[in-house]
């Protein structure tokens, strides 16, 4: 049996999802940059969505490592 791992945040991860959405919409502001809107990208686990999720997780780690929640 093959198990497919999804990168979608687990249920209850609203702050992470909000961060992913903010990054997705900032980096891919129109259909010229991404072929689908955020909800569809999330539903289909597109490369654009996965890139935004990776960026949100990286930012979260950096922010938590700073101690006070700020990078600067």
C-alpha positions in Angstrom: 0.0 0.0 0.0 1.2 3.5 -0.9 0.6 6.3 1.6 0.4 9.8 0.2 1.5 12.5 2.5 -0.3 15.8 2.3 1.2 19.1 3.4 -2.1 20.6 4.4 -2.1 22.0 7.9 -4.0 19.8 10.4 -7.5 20.8 11.6 -7.3 23.5 14.2 -4.2 25.1 12.7 -6.1 28.3 11.8 -3.1 30.7 12.5 -0.9 28.6 10.1 -3.6 28.5 7.5 -4.1 32.3 7.7 -0.3 32.7 7.3 -0.3 30.4 4.3 -3.2 32.3 2.7 -1.4 35.7 3.4 1.8 34.4 1.7 -0.1 32.8 -1.2 -2.0 36.0 -1.9 1.1 38.2 -1.6 3.3 36.0 -3.8 0.6 35.0 -6.3 -1.7 38.1 -6.5 -3.5 37.2 -9.7 -4.2 34.4 -12.2 -1.1 35.6 -14.1 1.0 34.2 -11.2 -1.1 31.2 -10.1 -3.7 29.3 -12.1 -6.2 29.0 -9.2 -7.3 30.9 -6.1 -6.2 29.9 -2.6 -9.0 27.6 -1.7 -8.7 25.6 -4.9 -4.9 25.5 -4.6 -5.3 24.2 -1.0 -7.9 21.6 -2.0 -5.7 20.3 -4.8 -2.4 20.7 -2.9 -0.8 22.6 -5.8 2.9 23.5 -6.0 2.0 27.1 -5.4 0.1 26.1 -2.2 2.9 23.9 -1.0 5.5 26.7 -1.5 3.3 29.1 0.5 2.9 26.5 3.2 6.7 25.9 3.4 7.3 29.7 3.6 4.7 30.0 6.5 6.3 27.1 8.4 9.8 28.6 7.9 8.5 32.0 9.1 6.8 30.5 12.1 10.1 28.7 13.1 12.1 32.0 12.7 9.5 34.0 14.7 9.3 31.4 17.5 13.2 31.3 17.7 13.4 35.1 18.1 11.8 34.8 21.6 9.6 37.9 21.4 7.7 37.0 18.2 9.5 39.6 16.0 12.4 39.2 13.6 13.6 42.8 14.0 
